Amino acid sequence: MRPEKKVKMEGTLRGGVKRMTKQYDVVVLGGGTGGYVAAIRAAQLGKTVAVVEKDKLGGTCLHRGCIPTKALLRSAELAASMRESEAYGIAAGPVTVHFPKVLERKDRIVDQLHRGVQYLMRKNKIDVYEGTGRVIGPSIFSPKSGAVAVELADGEMETLVPKQLILATGSRPRLLPGMEANGDQVMTSDHALRMEELPQSIVIIGGGVIGVEWASMLRDFDVDVTVVEYGGRLVPYEDAEVSRELERIFRSRGIRVLTGARVLPETIRWDTEGVRLQAEQKGAIVDLKADKILVSVGREANTEGLGLENTDVKVERGVIRVNEFMQTTESHIYAIGDVNGGLQLAHAAGHEGILAVEHFWGEKAEPYAQHLIPRCIYGRPEIASVGWTEEQAAEKGFEVKTGKFTFKALGKALVHGDADGFVKVIADRKTNDILGVHMIGAQVTDLISEAALAQLLNATPWEVGATIHPHPTMSEALMEAMLAVDGRAIGI
């Protein structure tokens, strides 16, 4: 049975506003994926738990990231498939995208999942405070920093005093210096999700995860797309061969790709005909024109306004410093998700939340291993990876060997009608351990979990390759790539 929360009045604040103090085992500041997962795990351990959220439960992933963009991507993918249906022997009339209905479907999915998160809070008896939370230092409310002052929407104040505080405040879109996003001609991904109609053309600044997903989606919606990437290749944190394949496929789909190009924010102009901008590429000036510009140059952690100056928590280069258990420099305060500067992935945040709770409360907890977190990019083609790239493995001193298998040789990929891409396996030549797996192609975001499990269990390529995979399936590509590491691929 959970201990009862201790409640007592603590007088009034300036202006006569009453402040209530409540004690909890765990308080989570932020109700996104990391936050609500951490809260549920704490409740499962029998702890009293509160979540403070100033917007909506579910956070960026549910409302402005993972779920709404994937809903739009699915509609875009279906539109593209319908245009290509004659290749399957199916004749269809002209394909028309009713974008308002696309948005309605996206909103229904988000609303359903939002209600699901709210239900989970009630089911696990987690108190949810809708308001803005700020960490306060040692005071009459708590002998140590970590208590949270919550300003509720009605102006009332609550003070929550936890034994463990988990910071899960997420991140926001980063902007280019000198380029203000007005939400119309110049947008961030947050603005783009609120578009009521599709533009005819768009320039996407940034060829990382967010940029390439929007590029794929909008191209499938028949928008003229240009991607401008400062680095030498798209998705620069993925394996170099994957980047080259993505660029090749994007170009074949009519997406204009400019790599090694530096946008010149001071050149931006807009009028009734759209937006004009210049970029510098290899010493030459490139003129760009489109209906809209989407700035997707990464995200920055939400560390401001949290009251961290009232604690000994260290913020370095804009993110909260944590150890391998998500613990900050104050032993009872943890930071999870985007705010700690790790992988900006919802499933990574959820894993970190569970780890933070279990570590503080004495459960068996394995140190965080970031390279074992699968990474997925959704679009056409999909990209999925886990572990180190070939370049990273070499930099770490491994003598690597690789295996690769193309989807063009796979029956199920040909039946599916999308045989672009490949699976690449990187292994240690000395120990035969799997160091990384990288995939690009149809449905690979569903295939990567097997590779992640193999790395977690320290499997060798031979063990995965010797596992009997059903035929015909897309998963055979992983089996063949594993066998190819030692020159044993059959080539189904």
N, C-alpha and C positions, 0 to 999 in steps of 0.2 A: 504494500500500500504506500502511495506517495505521501510524503509529509505535507501538512497543510501549509499554505503560504501565510507568512506573518504579515499582517497589515496594521498600520498605525498612522495616525495623522501627525504631520510634522509642522504644523503652523501654516503661515501664509507667506506668499511672496509679495514683492512690491506691487502695489495696485490692488491688493486684497485677494489675489488669486490663490486658492488653496492648493497645497502640494501634498500628495499622498505618497507614502513610501511603501513599496512592496518588495519582499525578498523572494528570490528564486535561486534554484541551483544553477540554471543556465539562462542567460539572456543573449539573444542573437540580434545584432543590429544589421538589418537587411533581410528581406524575405524572398530573395531570388532562389535559384536552384540550390546553390551552396547553403544558403541560410535555412531554407525549409527542410532540406535533407538533414542538416545537422540537428535541427530542432526535433525532428521525428526520431532520430537515433537516440538523442538524449532522453526523450520520453519513453522509448523502448527500454531504456536502462532504469526506468522508474524515477527520473528526475523531474522536478517542477521546471517548466520551461515557458519563456516568453519570447515572442518575436516582435520587433519594432520595424514597421515598414511605412514609409511616407507616401508611397505610390500604390502599387498593387502587388499582392502576393504573386510570385512567379517571376518577378523581375524582368530584366532585359531579355533573357532567353524566351520566355513565354510571350511577352507583349511587344518586344521591339527587335527580336533577333531570331533565334533558332526556329521557332514554330511558325511565325507568320511568313518568314522568307521561304521556308520549305513548302508551305502551302502554296505560295505564289509560284515557286519553282515547279511544283507538280502540275499546276494549271498550264504553265508555259511549256513543259515537256509534253503534255497531252496535245497541245495545239500543234507543236512540231511533228508529233507522231501522226496526227490526222492529215497534215499536209503531205506526209510521205507515205500515206496508206496505199497508194497504187503499187508501190514496190512489193506489197504483200498480197496483191491481187484484190484489194478492196477499193472500190471507187466511191468517192465522197464528193459532195458539192463544195463550193468555196467555204473555207474555214473562216469564221468570224469570231473574234474575241470580244465578249461582252464584259469589259473590265469591271463595271460596277458589281456584276454577279461574281466575278473572281474575288473581289474584295469581300463580298458578303460571305462567301464560303470560308475565306481566311478568318474572318471575324467570328464565325460560328465555331470553328475549331479552337480558336484562342479562348472564347468564352466557356466552352465545354471544359477545357483543361483548367481554366481559372477556377471554375466551380469545383473541380476535382481537388485542387490544392486547398481550397477553403474547407472542403469536407475532411481532408486529412488532418488539418489543424484541429477541427472539432473532434474527430475520432480519437486523436492522441491527446486530447485535453490540453492543448497548447494555447496559451493566451496570446492574442494578437492585438498589438497597439498600433492604431493608425495615426501616425504622427511622425515628427522629426526627433530623432534621438541624438544626444550629445553626451560624450563621456565627461564625467566630472571627477575632480581629484578628491583626496581624503577630506572628509567633512563630517558633519553630524550624521549624515546618512550612511557613511561607510568609512571604516578606519583606513582603507586603502583605495587608490584610484581604481576605476572600473565600474562604478555605479553609473547609470544612464539616466539623464534627465530627459523626459519625453514631453514635448509640446504637442498636445492633441489639437485636432482641428477646431474644437470649440473654445480653445484658449486655456483650458485646464492644463495643469502640469502634473506629471507623475514621475516619481523617482524609483527606478528599479535597481535593486541591489543584488547582484548575482555572485555566486561563488566562482563561476566561470563566465567570461564575456567573450563572445565570438563576433568579430568584425567581418561582415560579409556585404559590404556596401557597393561592390561592383565597379563598373567603369562607364565611361561615356565616349562618344566619338571624338577623336582628335581632329583639330583643324590645322590647316596650313597657316603659318604666320603671314599676315597680310591678306588673307582671303576669308572674308566673313561669309558664313552660310546664312542666307536670308530665308531659307526654307522654300523658295520658289525657283528662281533661276539657278541658285547654288545651294545644293542640298547635302546633308549627311544621310546616313542610312535611316536614321530616325525619321527625317523628313520624307524620304523616298517611300517609306511604308504608308505615308498618309497621302500619297498622290491619288487624285481622284480620276485621272485619265493618263493614258500613256503618251509620252512625248514621241515625236517622230525621230529624234536623234538625241544622243547623249554622249558626253565625254566623261569617262570615269577616271578619276585621278587616284592611282594606287592599284597595283595588281596583286595584292595579297588575297587572303581568304574572302573577305567581304567583297572586294572589287570584282574578282572573277565570278563569284556566285551571281552578283547583279548583272554582270556582263552576259553570262550565259542565259539568265532568265529573260532579260530585256531583248536579247537577240531572238530568242524563241517566240517572243511576243511581236516580232517583226520590227523592232526598233533598230535604227542605224547606230552601232556602238563603236566607240573608240576607247581603248584602254591605254593610259599613260602611266608607265612605271619607272620610277627613278632608278631602281636597281637594274642589273644586267639581264634579269629574267623574271618571268612571272613566278608567283609563289616561291620566293627565294629561299624559304626555310625548308622546302621539300627537296627531294633528290633531284639532281641536275637533269637526269634523263626524263624524269616526270615533267619537269618544267618545259623541256624542249617539246615533248609530245603534246602537252597542253597548248602551247603556242601554235604548233602545227595544226591541231584540230580547230582551234579558235579561228585561225586564218582561213581554213577550209570552209568554215561556217559564215564567213563574211565579216568577222570581227577584226577591226583594225587594231593592231598592237604596236605600241611604241615603247621599247625598252631603252634603258639608259637615257631617259629624257627627263629634264628638269623643268617643271612648270614655273612660269614667271608670273606670280600673283599680281604684280603691279600692272600687267597688261590686260587684265580682265575688264571687259566692257559688256554691257547688255542693253538691249533696246527691244522694240516690239518684234524684231526678227529673230531674237535669241541671244545667245551669249558668245562672245569672242574672247579668245585667249591664245597666248603664245607659249611655246615650250622650246627649250634648247636641247638639241640632240646632236652629239658629235660635232659641236661647234656651229651647227646650222640652226636657224630659227624656223620652227614649224608653226604654221597658223592653224588654229583649231576653231571650229564653229559648230554649235549645236543648240538645240532647244533648251537643254539643261546640262548642268555639271553636277556630278556626284563625287564628293570628296570622301575617299575611303582609305585614309592613310594611317589606320590603326585606332586604338582606343587608349584612354588614359584613366588611371585609377581615381576613384572618388575618395580622396583622403581629406579634402578640405571640409571644415565645419564640423568635424567629428569630435573636437575637443581633445585631440591627441596631445596638445601642448600641456594638458593637465596630467599627463602620464609620462612614463619613461619609455614608451613605445618609440622605436626608431623608424623614421621615414627616410629612405634613401632613393634618390633619383625618382621621386614621385610615387614610390610604392612602399608598403610596410614590410620591414625586414622580419622574416620568420626563419625558424630552423626546420629540420626535416619532419617535424610533427606539427607544423603550422603555428608553433608557439612563438610569441613575440618576446621582446626583451623584458616584459613583465610576465611572470610565469603563469598568471591566471587569465591573461588576455591572449587570444588567438586571432589570426587573420586568415581568411580563406577566399578562394576565387580570384577574380581579376585584381582585387585591391592589393594582393601580395606580389604581383608581378610575375606569376607563373603562367602556365598555359591558359589562354583565355577561352576556355571550353566549359560548357555547362557540366559535362560528366566529370571533368577534372575538379570543378568546384564541389560537386556532390561528394566525390571521393575524399577531398580534403576536409569537408565538413564532418564526415564520419570519423576520419582519422583524428581530427582535433578533439572531438568528444571522447572517443575511446582512450586517447592518450591521457587526457586530464583526469579521467575517472578510473584509471588503473586497469583498463582492459588491455588485452594483448594487441599491440599496434605495430605494424611494420613501418619503418621509415619510408617517407615519400620517395618514389623513384619516377621522376618526370618522364624519362625516356620510355617507360612502360605504359604511358597513357596513349591510347590510339587517337589519331588526328584525322578528321574527315572534312572534306570540302565537297559541297553538293552542287551539282550543275550537270552540264553535258560537256565533257565526261566528268564522272565523279573521280575524286582522288581520296585515297586512304593510306595511312602509314602508321607504323609503330617502330620504335627503336631509333637507331642512328642511320643517317644517310651514309653512302659509301665514302664521301669526303670526310664526314665527321668521324667515322670509324678509323679511317687512315690517320687523321689528326691525333686520335687518342692512342695511336701506336699499335693498332691491330694489323696483322697481316690478313687481308681480307680475300675471300673468294666469293663469287657471285653466281647466281642462277637466274635465268630470265625466261619467261614464257609469254608469247603473244596471244592475245585473244583471237587473232585471225586464224589460228590453228585449232580453235575450240568449237566443237559442234554446237553447244548451247548458245554461244555468242553469235554464231552465224544464224541460228534459228531465231534468236532474239532480234537480229537485224542491226546490231551495233557491235562490230568486232574491232573497233579501235582500242588501242591501249595494250597494257601488259602487266604482269606481276614480276617484281624483282626482289630477290632474296639476297641478303648480305650475311655472310657467316665468317667466323674466325677460323682461319686455316689451321691453327695449332690445336684448338680445343673442339672445333666443329660446332660451337655455340652459335645460335642465331643472334645476330647483332641488329638486324633491321629488316623490315618487309615494307615494300612500297608498291602501291597499286594505282593504276589509272585506267578507267574504263567503266562500263555499265555495271551497276549494282555493287561496286567494290566497297562501298561503305557498310554493306551487310557482310562482306567477306572478311573484313579486317579482324573481327573478334577472334577467329580461329588462330590467326597469327599472334594476336596479343596473348592469348592463352598459352600458346607454344612458348613464347618468351618468358612468361611468368613461371612456367614449369621447367624452364631450362631445357626445353626439347631441342633436339638436333634436327637439321634439315631431313636427314634420313628417316627419323621417326615420324615426322609429319608426312613425308612423301610415301612412307610405307603404310600409312593409314589409308584404308580403302575408302575412296570417295565415290559417291554414286555418279552414274553416267546416264544421260548427259546433264551436267550442271556447270555453273560458272565456277564452283569451288575447285573443279579439276585443274584450273589454271594455277592455283596455289600449290596443289600437289605436284604438278609438273615443274613449276619453278623451284620447288624444294629439291626434287630429284635432279634438276639441271645443275645444282650447285656442285654435284659430284659427277656430272656427265652421264646421268642415268635417266634423263627424261625420255619418255616413250614417244611423245608427240602425238597425242590422241587427235 
